[in-house]
Amino acid sequence: MRILVIGINIRHIAKSASLAGHEVFAVDCYCDVDLAGWAKETAKMPREGAEAHLSFYLEKFHPDAAVLGPGLEEASVRGVPVLNNPPEKTAQVSDKLWLASWLEEKGFPFIKTQLVDVANNLSYPFLVKPRKGAGGVGCRIVQRPSELQMHERLGAPGGIGESLIAQKLIIGRPASVSVIGNGCEARAIAVNEQLIGLSWAGAKGFRYSGNITPLAPPQCAIGQMAEEIIAKLGLVGSNGVDFLLTEKGPVVVEVNSRFQGSLDTVELSGGDNVFQAHLQSFSGRLPKRPAEYRRTAGRIIIYAPRDLTIKEDLVRDWTADVPGKGSRIAADDPILSIMAQGSSRDEVMAQLKTRAVMLGDLIKTK
């Protein structure tokens, strides 16, 4: 099939689709060096107003189907099959206030969630985050009322009640489950450790830093719970459920009705192609649950310690999402991804840390 993959950053999706044997046309806001290796043709679009460019690239490439990547999942597309959940479904599920209410209603463990302007019912400290958002961007701990007032002043233009929520602060081990749904049933294909706020990778606060697949035991039966959630929500294709594993058991953090950042490690650890499973789910077919993981795989995102310009070829057999020479990276923005494989979590983490140091030394000398 001719597949158009379009979104803010879509290298991982384009790679999976290409490895599944499809003819890929890839459009995103970075056009990283390695993206060209997974697509017949690539193009770069501006981040602001990205949705306005959809019709142009649909006409340009005439795909058999389109996949809307990060930032465009709620866009409306006409004239071509779209391999995503319906935009109105994605909009609903990504609303963390709505999701918390739904989880409570269905009997799943949830995090108490309120609009910021009624957060006086929560005990300090608590977490403030965007009502809609991803990657841990904008998540902060509020210790006292004066800090809450500051967050209200920093609210988005759309209004504080609509932009920010407050959640009970829960401590636990971050994890996620990668799930394929067909609208009625669902299959968990991987349980992953989530890496959050890795300071040695340049991440601050609650920023998403990557994954290790599989999650080391105990997994607390979150695979089965994630299947039930995705099935009850009626989601199709590749979806993810994020958890915190606490002393009292797992708690659902959010549901991502899209391809997740764990796609690379899921495929590296299990060997099965996620895009093909995603495609087949739209015909009602679900993959088998994997019998075992073939290896442990890890991916971390390296964030820029300062504003910098890339002056070196950063392509290695263990890098991905690689910016080209001359690319300008703002402080705290992602530079690239680092991959590793091994027989254990400790081995993989050691490789990731060693490679992060190598990359840091290279950037410092340029």
C-alpha positions as CSV (number, residue, x, y, z in Angstrom):
1,M,0.0,0.0,0.0
2,R,1.0,3.6,-0.5
3,I,0.9,5.1,3.0
4,L,1.1,8.8,3.9
5,V,2.4,9.2,7.4
6,I,2.1,12.8,8.5
7,G,2.5,14.5,11.9
8,I,4.8,16.6,14.1
9,N,7.4,13.8,14.4
10,I,6.7,10.4,12.7
11,R,10.0,8.6,12.1
12,H,9.0,5.7,14.3
13,I,5.7,5.2,12.5
14,A,7.3,5.5,9.0
15,K,10.0,3.0,9.9
16,S,7.5,0.4,11.1
17,A,5.3,0.9,8.0
18,S,8.4,0.6,5.7
19,L,9.5,-2.6,7.5
20,A,6.0,-4.0,7.0
21,G,6.6,-3.7,3.2
22,H,4.6,-0.6,2.4
23,E,5.5,2.4,0.2
24,V,5.8,5.2,2.7
25,F,5.6,9.0,2.1
26,A,6.6,10.8,5.2
27,V,5.9,14.4,6.2
28,D,6.8,16.0,9.5
29,C,8.2,19.1,11.1
30,Y,11.8,17.9,11.4
31,C,12.6,15.7,8.4
32,D,15.5,14.1,10.3
33,V,18.3,12.5,8.5
34,D,17.3,9.0,9.1
35,L,13.7,9.5,8.1
36,A,14.7,9.4,4.4
37,G,15.8,5.7,4.9
38,W,12.3,4.7,5.7
39,A,10.3,6.6,3.0
40,K,10.2,6.8,-0.8
41,E,9.8,10.6,-0.4
42,T,9.9,13.0,2.6
43,A,8.8,16.6,3.1
44,K,9.1,19.1,5.9
45,M,6.1,21.2,7.0
46,P,6.0,24.1,9.5
47,R,4.8,23.2,13.0
48,E,2.4,26.1,13.3
49,G,-0.7,25.4,11.3
50,A,0.4,21.9,10.3
51,E,-3.2,20.7,9.8
52,A,-3.6,23.2,7.0
53,H,-1.0,21.3,4.9
54,L,-2.8,18.0,5.0
55,S,-4.8,18.4,1.8
56,F,-1.7,19.5,-0.1
57,Y,0.2,16.3,0.7
58,L,-2.8,14.1,0.2
59,E,-3.1,15.5,-3.4
60,K,0.7,15.4,-3.9
61,F,1.2,11.7,-3.0
62,H,-2.3,10.1,-3.7
63,P,-1.9,7.5,-0.9
64,D,-4.1,4.5,-0.5
65,A,-4.4,5.4,3.2
66,A,-3.1,8.0,5.6
67,V,-1.8,7.8,9.2
68,L,-2.0,10.9,11.3
69,G,0.9,11.1,13.7
70,P,1.5,13.3,16.8
71,G,-0.2,16.7,16.7
72,L,-2.6,15.8,13.9
73,E,-4.6,12.9,15.4
74,E,-7.7,15.1,15.8
75,A,-7.6,16.4,12.2
76,S,-10.5,15.7,9.8
77,V,-9.5,14.1,6.5
78,R,-11.7,13.4,3.4
79,G,-11.2,11.3,0.3
80,V,-8.8,8.7,1.7
81,P,-9.0,6.0,4.4
82,V,-7.5,7.2,7.6
83,L,-5.8,4.6,9.8
84,N,-6.5,6.3,13.1
85,N,-9.3,6.4,15.7
86,P,-12.0,8.9,14.8
87,P,-11.0,12.4,15.7
88,E,-13.9,12.9,18.0
89,K,-13.0,9.8,19.9
90,T,-9.3,10.9,20.2
91,A,-10.4,14.3,21.4
92,Q,-12.6,12.7,24.1
93,V,-10.0,10.1,25.3
94,S,-7.2,12.7,25.4
95,D,-9.2,14.9,27.8
96,K,-7.8,13.9,31.1
97,L,-10.7,15.3,33.1
98,W,-13.2,13.3,31.0
99,L,-11.0,10.1,31.2
100,A,-10.7,10.3,35.0
101,S,-14.5,10.4,35.3
102,W,-14.9,7.5,32.8
103,L,-12.4,5.4,34.6
104,E,-14.2,6.0,37.9
105,E,-17.5,5.1,36.4
106,K,-16.2,1.9,34.9
107,G,-14.5,0.8,38.1
108,F,-10.8,1.2,37.0
109,P,-8.3,2.7,39.4
110,F,-8.0,6.4,38.6
111,I,-6.3,9.6,39.8
112,K,-8.6,12.2,41.4
113,T,-8.7,15.0,38.9
114,Q,-10.3,18.4,39.0
115,L,-10.2,21.7,37.2
116,V,-7.5,24.0,38.6
117,D,-10.1,26.6,39.7
118,V,-11.7,24.1,42.1
119,A,-8.5,22.4,43.2
120,N,-9.0,23.6,46.8
121,N,-10.6,20.2,47.4
122,L,-7.2,18.5,46.9
123,S,-4.6,18.2,49.6
124,Y,-1.2,19.9,48.9
125,P,1.1,19.0,47.3
126,F,-0.7,18.0,44.1
127,L,0.1,17.9,40.4
128,V,-0.9,20.5,37.8
129,K,-0.8,19.6,34.1
130,P,-2.5,20.5,30.8
131,R,-6.0,19.1,30.4
132,K,-4.8,17.9,27.0
133,G,-1.1,17.3,26.5
134,A,1.6,14.7,26.1
135,G,5.2,13.9,27.0
136,G,5.0,15.4,30.5
137,V,5.2,18.9,29.1
138,G,3.8,21.5,31.5
139,C,3.5,19.1,34.5
140,R,4.4,20.7,37.8
141,I,4.0,19.9,41.5
142,V,2.2,22.6,43.5
143,Q,3.3,22.8,47.1
144,R,1.1,25.7,48.4
145,P,-1.7,28.1,47.4
146,S,0.8,30.9,46.2
147,E,2.3,28.5,43.7
148,L,-1.2,27.6,42.4
149,Q,-1.9,31.3,41.8
150,M,1.3,31.5,39.7
151,H,0.2,28.5,37.6
152,E,-3.2,30.2,37.0
153,R,-1.3,33.3,35.7
154,L,0.6,31.0,33.4
155,G,-2.5,29.3,32.0
156,A,-3.1,29.0,28.3
157,P,-5.1,31.8,26.5
158,G,-8.1,29.6,26.2
159,G,-8.8,30.0,29.9
160,I,-7.5,28.4,33.0
161,G,-10.5,26.2,33.6
162,E,-10.2,24.7,30.1
163,S,-6.4,24.4,29.9
164,L,-5.1,23.1,33.2
165,I,-6.2,20.4,35.6
166,A,-5.1,19.4,39.1
167,Q,-4.4,15.8,40.1
168,K,-3.7,14.0,43.4
169,L,0.0,13.4,43.6
170,I,0.7,9.7,43.4
171,I,4.1,8.0,43.7
172,G,4.7,4.9,41.7
173,R,6.8,3.2,39.0
174,P,5.8,4.5,35.6
175,A,4.8,1.9,33.1
176,S,2.8,1.6,29.9
177,V,1.0,-1.1,27.9
178,S,1.0,-1.2,24.1
179,V,-2.4,-2.5,22.9
180,I,-4.0,-3.3,19.5
181,G,-7.7,-2.8,19.5
182,N,-10.4,-3.5,16.9
183,G,-13.2,-1.5,18.4
184,C,-14.7,-4.4,20.4
185,E,-11.7,-6.4,21.7
186,A,-8.0,-5.7,22.4
187,R,-4.7,-7.4,22.7
188,A,-1.7,-6.3,24.8
189,I,1.5,-6.7,22.7
190,A,4.0,-5.3,25.2
191,V,4.3,-4.0,28.8
192,N,6.9,-1.3,29.0
193,E,8.8,0.6,31.7
194,Q,8.5,4.4,31.2
195,L,11.5,6.6,31.7
196,I,10.5,10.0,33.1
197,G,12.7,13.0,33.8
198,L,16.1,11.4,33.3
199,S,18.5,14.2,34.3
200,W,21.5,12.4,32.7
201,A,19.6,12.6,29.4
202,G,18.9,16.3,29.9
203,A,15.2,15.9,30.8
204,K,13.7,18.1,33.4
205,G,10.6,17.6,35.6
206,F,8.2,15.1,34.3
207,R,9.4,15.1,30.6
208,Y,9.0,11.8,28.8
209,S,12.5,10.3,28.4
210,G,11.9,6.9,26.7
211,N,11.2,3.3,27.4
212,I,12.6,-0.1,28.4
213,T,10.7,-3.1,27.0
214,P,9.8,-5.3,28.7
215,L,8.9,-3.9,32.1
216,A,10.7,-5.9,34.8
217,P,8.4,-7.9,37.1
218,P,6.1,-7.4,38.9
219,Q,3.8,-6.2,36.2
220,C,0.7,-6.2,38.4
221,A,-1.6,-7.6,35.6
222,I,-1.7,-4.2,33.9
223,G,-1.7,-5.9,30.5
224,Q,-5.1,-7.4,31.1
225,M,-6.4,-4.2,32.6
226,A,-5.2,-2.2,29.5
227,E,-7.0,-4.6,27.2
228,E,-10.2,-4.1,29.1
229,I,-9.8,-0.3,29.0
230,I,-9.1,-0.1,25.2
231,A,-11.9,-2.5,24.4
232,K,-14.5,-0.6,26.6
233,L,-13.4,2.7,24.9
234,G,-14.0,1.1,21.5
235,L,-10.5,2.1,20.2
236,V,-8.9,0.7,17.0
237,G,-5.3,0.2,16.0
238,S,-2.3,0.9,18.1
239,N,-3.1,2.5,21.5
240,G,-1.4,2.8,24.8
241,V,-2.3,3.0,28.5
242,D,0.0,4.6,31.0
243,F,0.1,3.5,34.6
244,L,1.7,4.2,37.9
245,L,2.5,1.0,39.9
246,T,2.1,1.9,43.5
247,E,2.3,0.0,46.8
248,K,-1.5,-0.3,46.7
249,G,-1.6,-1.5,43.1
250,P,-1.7,0.0,39.6
251,V,-3.3,3.3,38.8
252,V,-4.3,4.5,35.3
253,V,-2.6,7.8,34.3
254,E,-3.8,8.3,30.8
255,V,-4.8,6.6,27.5
256,N,-3.1,7.4,24.2
257,S,-5.3,6.6,21.3
258,R,-2.4,6.6,18.8
259,F,1.0,5.1,18.1
260,Q,3.2,5.6,21.2
261,G,6.9,6.5,21.7
262,S,7.5,3.0,22.9
263,L,7.0,1.7,19.3
264,D,10.8,1.2,18.7
265,T,11.4,-0.8,21.9
266,V,8.3,-2.9,21.4
267,E,9.5,-4.0,18.0
268,L,13.1,-4.4,19.0
269,S,12.3,-6.6,22.0
270,G,9.5,-8.7,20.5
271,G,10.3,-8.8,16.8
272,D,6.7,-8.4,15.6
273,N,5.7,-5.5,13.3
274,V,3.4,-3.1,15.1
275,F,2.3,-1.2,12.0
276,Q,1.0,-4.4,10.3
277,A,-0.9,-5.3,13.4
278,H,-2.3,-1.8,13.5
279,L,-3.4,-2.1,9.8
280,Q,-5.0,-5.5,10.2
281,S,-7.0,-4.3,13.2
282,F,-9.1,-2.1,11.0
283,S,-10.3,-5.3,9.4
284,G,-11.1,-6.7,12.8
285,R,-8.1,-8.9,13.2
286,L,-6.0,-8.9,16.3
287,P,-2.5,-10.2,16.9
288,K,-1.7,-13.0,19.2
289,R,-0.3,-12.2,22.6
290,P,3.5,-12.6,22.4
291,A,4.7,-15.8,24.1
292,E,7.9,-14.1,25.3
293,Y,10.2,-11.2,24.7
294,R,13.3,-12.1,22.6
295,R,15.5,-9.4,24.2
296,T,15.4,-6.3,26.3
297,A,15.4,-3.0,24.4
298,G,15.7,0.6,25.4
299,R,15.3,4.1,23.9
300,I,16.0,7.4,25.5
301,I,15.5,10.9,24.2
302,I,18.4,13.3,24.6
303,Y,17.4,16.9,25.4
304,A,19.5,19.9,24.6
305,P,21.3,21.4,27.6
306,R,21.4,24.8,25.9
307,D,20.7,26.4,22.5
308,L,23.0,24.7,20.0
309,T,23.7,24.1,16.4
310,I,24.4,20.6,15.1
311,K,27.9,20.7,13.4
312,E,28.6,17.0,13.4
313,D,27.2,13.9,11.6
314,L,25.3,12.2,14.5
315,V,24.2,9.2,12.5
316,R,25.3,6.0,14.3
317,D,23.8,2.5,14.3
318,W,22.4,3.3,17.7
319,T,20.9,6.8,17.0
320,A,17.5,7.7,15.6
321,D,15.6,11.0,14.9
322,V,18.9,12.5,13.9
323,P,19.0,16.2,13.0
324,G,21.1,17.2,10.0
325,K,24.2,19.4,10.1
326,G,23.2,23.0,10.6
327,S,20.0,22.2,12.5
328,R,19.4,24.5,15.4
329,I,18.1,23.0,18.6
330,A,16.6,25.2,21.4
331,A,17.4,24.5,25.0
332,D,15.3,21.7,26.5
333,D,14.1,20.5,23.1
334,P,14.9,16.9,21.9
335,I,18.1,16.4,20.0
336,L,17.8,12.8,19.0
337,S,17.0,9.3,20.3
338,I,19.5,6.6,21.5
339,M,18.8,2.9,21.2
340,A,20.2,-0.2,22.9
341,Q,19.5,-3.9,23.1
342,G,20.7,-6.5,25.6
343,S,19.8,-9.5,27.8
344,S,18.7,-7.5,30.8
345,R,17.5,-4.0,31.9
346,D,20.9,-3.3,33.6
347,E,22.8,-4.1,30.5
348,V,20.5,-1.9,28.3
349,M,20.6,1.0,30.8
350,A,24.4,0.8,30.9
351,Q,24.6,1.0,27.1
352,L,22.2,4.0,27.0
353,K,24.2,5.9,29.6
354,T,27.5,5.2,27.9
355,R,26.1,6.4,24.6
356,A,24.6,9.5,26.1
357,V,28.0,10.4,27.5
358,M,29.6,9.8,24.1
359,L,27.0,12.1,22.4
360,G,27.4,14.7,25.1
361,D,31.2,14.8,24.7
362,L,30.7,15.1,20.9
363,I,28.3,18.1,21.2
364,K,30.6,19.8,23.8
365,T,33.6,19.7,21.4
366,K,31.8,21.3,18.6
